[in-house]
Amino acid sequence: MSDAGIAAQERAVALMRVGRHTEAARLLRGVLVEQPEHVGVLLQLARCHRALGQLAEAMRLVDRALGSASTQEHLLAEKARILLAAGHPAHAAAAAQQALERAPRSWEAHGLLAEALLTLGNPNRVLAARRHADTARELAPQVPDVQLLDARLHARMGRLRDARAACRQALALDPTYEPALSQLALLDAGQDRTERAARGFSDALAADPQATWSSEALAAVSLALCWRLFDVVALVAVAHWVLVAAVLDAGRPVRLAAALLGLATAAAWAARSWRRQPAAARWQLRRHLRSTSAVVCGLLTLVTAAGLVCGGLAPHTDSPAGGVGAVLLLPGVVVLAVRLWRQAKRRAAPAARRLGYAVWTRLAARAASSTPTPAATPSSAPAPPR
């Protein structure tokens, strides 16, 4: 390859590192005119097309390189990545297994096989993915991708504390690593830590403004902040109705003062939460104020607050004002009960998965110890469907 071709290839690699894959692909195609079968250039061009979502062209380039390459593990690894991006984890696992057969100590092949098995998803394959991910981490503990894969596996198995630790390890290696920032924010969102999740997705977007998934997740979490305000108002209204009105049966001045104090507390919490959010989250919230979810949330919050005030103005629960307050509170109470039930299920799901995988791991180990060792151990990767 000429000096100009080498310089163009180096420039293309630099462009790929900053996400300018279209320009990099243009340069690499110019290099291919001079060296049509250069395996390294074909591989880099395939990576550009994969990043641009042009998976068919990326696969064509990898197959072209495989026809002339003497060492094929990196090409097979790229083929596995393309198949994963195309939604074919079984074929990706087969390609990663082939790469692993050619390079048994390749952390890349172990990691891709683990990712494919994790995507396939049944418990036996997740446990096999865990073994390959552990091997990849032993081989390349300094690679953020390996730590992120470790975090995803821990999250699938319900080990949220270990998943957070793996994300932090990836960020210690690269503080601007967007996938780890997104994964950490996703863990927060799954546990209804909406404020922290919004800040996490904002940090991910700051690290990579082109990350479409983080942008969509930030919009969803920003809307969840609206619903969190509804939760606070509804909880204040229920507590006021049960404690002040029903249990204590306080007079109108006390009931009204308690209602206004509750609303002031909710407003102060909302203002504090708003100030703590980064500019990106506040912008997303303003952008979606007219969406159906935000409108319904706002109406329910206003109706619930009105029910709280009516309950404070009522001389007693059996008065007409008390009846109006109860009717106004009913929709909010029903929605709050549904939301609390869903939040409880989301919080309980990781513990259930952790227990399930602990039991399944012991059962699998017991079954393996009681089964005679065959002469040839079959591959952990599933055969691709015909």
C-alpha positions as CSV (number, residue, x, y, z in Angstrom):
1,M,0.0,0.0,0.0
2,S,1.3,3.5,-0.9
3,D,2.0,6.2,1.7
4,A,-1.1,8.0,0.6
5,G,-3.2,4.8,1.2
6,I,-1.7,4.4,4.6
7,A,-2.4,8.0,5.5
8,A,-6.0,7.7,4.3
9,Q,-6.4,4.5,6.4
10,E,-5.1,6.2,9.5
11,R,-7.3,9.2,8.9
12,A,-10.3,6.9,8.5
13,V,-9.5,5.2,11.8
14,A,-9.4,8.6,13.5
15,L,-12.7,9.6,12.0
16,M,-14.3,6.3,13.2
17,R,-13.1,7.0,16.8
18,V,-15.2,10.2,16.8
19,G,-18.2,8.7,15.2
20,R,-17.8,10.2,11.6
21,H,-18.3,6.9,9.9
22,T,-19.7,8.2,6.6
23,E,-16.5,10.2,6.0
24,A,-14.4,7.3,7.1
25,A,-16.2,4.9,4.7
26,R,-15.6,7.3,1.8
27,L,-11.8,7.4,2.5
28,L,-11.7,3.6,2.9
29,R,-13.4,3.0,-0.4
30,G,-10.7,5.2,-2.0
31,V,-8.1,2.9,-0.5
32,L,-9.9,-0.2,-1.8
33,V,-9.4,1.1,-5.4
34,E,-5.7,0.7,-4.9
35,Q,-5.9,-2.5,-2.8
36,P,-9.2,-4.3,-3.6
37,E,-8.6,-7.3,-1.4
38,H,-6.8,-5.7,1.6
39,V,-8.3,-7.5,4.6
40,G,-7.7,-4.7,7.1
41,V,-9.4,-2.1,4.9
42,L,-12.3,-4.4,4.2
43,L,-12.7,-5.0,8.0
44,Q,-12.6,-1.3,8.8
45,L,-15.1,-0.5,6.0
46,A,-17.4,-3.3,7.3
47,R,-17.3,-1.7,10.8
48,C,-18.2,1.7,9.3
49,H,-21.3,0.2,7.5
50,R,-22.3,-1.7,10.7
51,A,-22.1,1.6,12.7
52,L,-24.3,3.3,10.0
53,G,-26.9,0.5,10.1
54,Q,-26.0,-0.9,6.7
55,L,-25.8,-4.4,7.8
56,A,-26.1,-6.2,4.5
57,E,-23.2,-4.3,3.0
58,A,-21.2,-4.9,6.1
59,M,-21.8,-8.6,5.9
60,R,-20.9,-8.6,2.2
61,L,-17.6,-7.0,3.0
62,V,-16.8,-9.4,5.8
63,D,-17.6,-12.4,3.6
64,R,-15.3,-10.9,0.9
65,A,-12.5,-10.6,3.4
66,L,-13.0,-14.1,4.7
67,G,-12.4,-15.5,1.2
68,S,-8.8,-14.2,1.2
69,A,-7.7,-14.0,4.9
70,S,-5.2,-16.4,6.4
71,T,-6.2,-15.4,10.0
72,Q,-9.9,-15.1,10.4
73,E,-10.7,-14.7,14.1
74,H,-11.2,-10.9,13.9
75,L,-13.3,-11.2,10.7
76,L,-15.5,-13.9,12.4
77,A,-15.8,-11.7,15.5
78,E,-17.0,-8.8,13.2
79,K,-19.4,-11.2,11.5
80,A,-20.8,-12.1,15.0
81,R,-21.3,-8.4,15.8
82,I,-23.2,-7.8,12.5
83,L,-25.4,-10.8,13.2
84,L,-26.1,-9.5,16.7
85,A,-27.0,-6.1,15.3
86,A,-29.3,-7.8,12.8
87,G,-31.1,-9.7,15.5
88,H,-29.7,-13.2,14.8
89,P,-28.1,-14.3,18.1
90,A,-28.0,-18.0,17.2
91,H,-26.0,-17.3,14.0
92,A,-23.9,-14.8,15.9
93,A,-23.1,-17.5,18.6
94,A,-22.0,-19.9,15.8
95,A,-19.7,-17.2,14.3
96,A,-18.2,-16.4,17.7
97,Q,-17.7,-20.1,18.4
98,Q,-15.7,-20.4,15.2
99,A,-13.6,-17.4,16.2
100,L,-13.0,-19.0,19.6
101,E,-11.9,-22.3,17.9
102,R,-9.3,-20.3,16.0
103,A,-8.2,-18.2,19.0
104,P,-9.1,-19.9,22.3
105,R,-7.5,-17.0,24.3
106,S,-9.4,-14.2,22.5
107,W,-11.3,-12.1,25.0
108,E,-13.2,-10.7,22.0
109,A,-14.5,-14.1,20.9
110,H,-15.4,-15.0,24.5
111,G,-17.2,-11.7,25.0
112,L,-19.2,-12.0,21.8
113,L,-20.2,-15.6,22.5
114,A,-21.4,-14.5,25.9
115,E,-23.4,-11.6,24.5
116,A,-25.0,-13.9,21.9
117,L,-25.9,-16.5,24.6
118,L,-27.2,-13.7,26.8
119,T,-29.5,-12.5,24.0
120,L,-30.8,-16.0,23.5
121,G,-31.9,-15.8,27.1
122,N,-32.9,-19.2,28.6
123,P,-31.2,-20.0,32.0
124,N,-28.7,-22.6,30.7
125,R,-27.4,-20.2,28.0
126,V,-27.2,-17.3,30.5
127,L,-25.1,-19.5,32.8
128,A,-22.9,-20.4,29.8
129,A,-22.7,-16.7,29.0
130,R,-21.6,-16.1,32.6
131,R,-18.7,-18.5,32.2
132,H,-17.5,-17.0,28.9
133,A,-17.8,-13.5,30.3
134,D,-15.7,-14.5,33.3
135,T,-13.0,-15.8,30.9
136,A,-13.1,-12.5,28.9
137,R,-12.8,-10.5,32.1
138,E,-9.7,-12.6,33.2
139,L,-8.1,-12.1,29.8
140,A,-8.9,-8.3,29.4
141,P,-9.9,-6.7,32.7
142,Q,-8.8,-3.3,31.3
143,V,-11.4,-3.3,28.5
144,P,-14.6,-1.3,29.2
145,D,-16.7,-3.5,26.9
146,V,-15.9,-6.5,29.0
147,Q,-16.9,-4.8,32.2
148,L,-20.2,-3.7,30.6
149,L,-20.9,-7.2,29.5
150,D,-20.3,-8.3,33.1
151,A,-22.8,-5.7,34.3
152,R,-25.4,-6.8,31.9
153,L,-25.1,-10.4,33.0
154,H,-25.3,-9.5,36.6
155,A,-28.4,-7.4,35.9
156,R,-30.1,-10.3,34.0
157,M,-29.4,-12.6,37.0
158,G,-30.8,-10.1,39.5
159,R,-27.5,-9.1,41.0
160,L,-28.0,-5.3,40.9
161,R,-25.2,-4.4,43.3
162,D,-22.7,-6.4,41.3
163,A,-24.0,-4.8,38.1
164,R,-23.5,-1.3,39.5
165,A,-20.0,-2.2,40.6
166,A,-19.2,-3.5,37.1
167,C,-20.5,-0.3,35.5
168,R,-18.4,1.8,37.8
169,Q,-15.4,-0.3,36.9
170,A,-16.0,0.4,33.2
171,L,-16.3,4.1,34.0
172,A,-13.1,4.0,36.0
173,L,-11.4,2.8,32.8
174,D,-13.2,5.3,30.6
175,P,-15.3,8.1,32.4
176,T,-17.0,9.0,29.1
177,Y,-18.0,5.5,28.1
178,E,-21.7,6.1,27.1
179,P,-22.9,2.4,27.2
180,A,-21.8,2.1,30.9
181,L,-23.5,5.4,31.7
182,S,-26.7,4.3,30.1
183,Q,-26.6,0.9,31.8
184,L,-26.1,2.5,35.2
185,A,-29.0,4.9,34.5
186,L,-31.1,1.9,33.3
187,L,-30.5,0.2,36.6
188,D,-31.7,3.3,38.5
189,A,-34.8,3.6,36.3
190,G,-35.6,-0.1,36.9
191,Q,-35.7,0.6,40.6
192,D,-37.8,3.8,40.2
193,R,-35.0,6.1,41.0
194,T,-36.2,8.6,38.4
195,E,-34.2,11.6,39.4
196,R,-30.9,9.7,39.4
197,A,-31.8,7.9,36.2
198,A,-32.6,11.3,34.5
199,R,-29.2,12.6,35.5
200,G,-27.5,9.4,34.3
201,F,-29.1,9.5,30.9
202,S,-28.1,13.2,30.6
203,D,-24.5,12.2,31.3
204,A,-24.7,9.5,28.7
205,L,-26.0,12.0,26.1
206,A,-23.3,14.4,27.0
207,A,-20.7,11.7,26.4
208,D,-22.3,10.7,23.1
209,P,-24.9,13.1,21.6
210,Q,-25.6,10.6,18.8
211,A,-26.8,7.9,21.2
212,T,-30.4,7.5,20.1
213,W,-31.4,5.0,22.8
214,S,-30.2,7.2,25.6
215,S,-32.1,10.2,24.1
216,E,-35.4,8.1,24.0
217,A,-34.7,6.8,27.5
218,L,-34.2,10.3,28.8
219,A,-37.5,11.4,27.4
220,A,-39.3,8.5,29.1
221,V,-37.6,9.2,32.4
222,S,-38.4,12.9,32.2
223,L,-42.0,12.0,31.9
224,A,-41.7,9.7,34.8
225,L,-40.7,12.7,36.9
226,C,-44.2,14.2,36.2
227,W,-45.8,11.0,37.4
228,R,-43.6,11.1,40.5
229,L,-45.1,14.5,41.4
230,F,-48.6,12.8,41.0
231,D,-47.4,10.0,43.4
232,V,-46.4,12.6,46.0
233,V,-49.7,14.5,45.8
234,A,-51.7,11.4,45.8
235,L,-49.9,10.0,48.9
236,V,-50.3,13.3,50.7
237,A,-54.1,13.2,49.9
238,V,-54.5,9.6,51.1
239,A,-52.6,10.3,54.3
240,H,-54.6,13.4,54.9
241,W,-57.9,11.6,54.3
242,V,-57.0,8.6,56.5
243,L,-55.2,10.3,59.4
244,V,-56.6,13.8,59.7
245,A,-60.2,13.2,58.5
246,A,-61.0,9.6,59.4
247,V,-58.8,8.7,62.4
248,L,-58.3,12.0,64.2
249,D,-61.6,13.5,63.0
250,A,-60.1,16.9,63.4
251,G,-62.0,20.1,62.9
252,R,-62.1,22.2,59.7
253,P,-59.1,24.6,60.6
254,V,-56.8,21.7,61.4
255,R,-57.9,19.7,58.3
256,L,-57.5,22.7,56.0
257,A,-54.1,23.6,57.5
258,A,-52.9,20.0,57.1
259,A,-54.1,19.9,53.4
260,L,-52.4,23.2,52.6
261,L,-49.2,22.0,54.3
262,G,-49.3,18.8,52.3
263,L,-49.7,20.7,49.0
264,A,-46.9,23.1,50.0
265,T,-44.6,20.1,50.8
266,A,-45.4,18.5,47.4
267,A,-44.7,21.8,45.7
268,A,-41.4,22.2,47.5
269,W,-40.3,18.7,46.6
270,A,-41.2,19.3,42.9
271,A,-39.2,22.6,42.9
272,R,-36.2,20.9,44.5
273,S,-36.4,18.0,42.0
274,W,-36.6,20.4,39.1
275,R,-33.6,22.4,40.2
276,R,-31.5,19.2,40.7
277,Q,-32.2,18.0,37.1
278,P,-29.7,18.8,34.4
279,A,-30.6,21.1,31.5
280,A,-31.2,18.1,29.1
281,A,-33.8,16.5,31.4
282,R,-35.6,19.8,31.9
283,W,-35.6,20.4,28.1
284,Q,-37.0,16.9,27.5
285,L,-39.8,17.6,30.0
286,R,-40.8,20.9,28.4
287,R,-40.7,19.2,25.0
288,H,-43.2,16.5,26.1
289,L,-45.5,18.7,28.2
290,R,-48.3,18.3,25.5
291,S,-47.9,14.5,25.2
292,T,-50.8,12.3,26.2
293,S,-49.0,11.0,29.2
294,A,-48.0,14.4,30.6
295,V,-51.6,15.8,30.0
296,V,-53.2,12.8,31.8
297,C,-50.7,13.1,34.7
298,G,-51.3,16.8,35.0
299,L,-55.1,16.4,35.1
300,L,-54.9,13.6,37.7
301,T,-52.6,15.7,39.8
302,L,-55.0,18.7,39.7
303,V,-58.0,16.6,40.4
304,T,-56.3,14.9,43.4
305,A,-55.1,18.3,44.7
306,A,-58.7,19.5,44.4
307,G,-59.9,16.5,46.3
308,L,-57.4,17.2,49.1
309,V,-58.5,20.9,49.4
310,C,-62.2,19.8,49.4
311,G,-61.4,17.4,52.2
312,G,-59.7,20.2,54.1
313,L,-62.7,22.5,53.7
314,A,-65.3,19.9,54.7
315,P,-66.4,20.1,58.4
316,H,-66.6,16.3,58.5
317,T,-66.3,13.4,56.2
318,D,-70.1,12.9,55.9
319,S,-70.7,16.5,54.7
320,P,-71.4,17.4,51.0
321,A,-67.9,18.9,50.7
322,G,-66.4,15.7,52.1
323,G,-68.4,13.6,49.5
324,V,-67.1,15.8,46.7
325,G,-63.6,15.4,48.0
326,A,-63.9,11.7,48.1
327,V,-65.2,11.5,44.5
328,L,-62.4,13.7,43.3
329,L,-59.8,11.5,45.2
330,L,-61.1,8.2,43.8
331,P,-59.4,8.3,40.3
332,G,-56.1,9.3,41.9
333,V,-56.3,6.6,44.5
334,V,-57.0,3.9,41.9
335,V,-54.1,5.1,39.7
336,L,-51.8,5.4,42.7
337,A,-52.7,1.8,43.7
338,V,-51.9,0.5,40.3
339,R,-48.6,2.4,40.1
340,L,-47.5,1.2,43.6
341,W,-48.3,-2.4,42.6
342,R,-46.2,-2.1,39.4
343,Q,-43.4,-0.5,41.3
344,A,-43.5,-3.3,43.9
345,K,-43.3,-5.9,41.1
346,R,-40.3,-4.1,39.5
347,R,-38.5,-4.0,42.8
348,A,-39.2,-7.6,43.6
349,A,-38.3,-8.9,40.1
350,P,-34.5,-8.7,40.6
351,A,-34.7,-10.6,43.9
352,A,-36.8,-13.3,42.3
353,R,-34.3,-13.6,39.4
354,R,-31.4,-13.8,41.8
355,L,-33.0,-16.5,43.8
356,G,-34.1,-18.4,40.6
357,Y,-30.6,-18.3,39.1
358,A,-29.0,-19.4,42.4
359,V,-31.3,-22.4,42.5
360,W,-30.8,-23.1,38.8
361,T,-27.0,-22.9,39.1
362,R,-27.0,-25.5,41.9
363,L,-29.3,-27.8,40.0
364,A,-27.1,-27.5,36.8
365,A,-24.0,-28.2,38.8
366,R,-25.6,-31.2,40.5
367,A,-26.8,-32.5,37.1
368,A,-23.3,-32.0,35.6
369,S,-21.6,-33.8,38.5
370,S,-23.9,-36.8,38.2
371,T,-23.5,-37.1,34.4
372,P,-20.6,-39.2,33.1
373,T,-18.1,-37.0,31.2
374,P,-18.4,-37.6,27.4
375,A,-15.4,-38.1,25.2
376,A,-16.1,-34.9,23.4
377,T,-17.7,-31.9,25.1
378,P,-20.3,-30.3,22.8
379,S,-20.0,-26.5,22.2
380,S,-22.0,-24.2,24.4
381,A,-23.1,-22.2,21.3
382,P,-26.4,-23.3,19.8
383,A,-26.5,-24.4,16.3
384,P,-28.0,-21.8,14.0
385,P,-31.5,-22.6,12.7
386,R,-31.8,-24.0,9.3
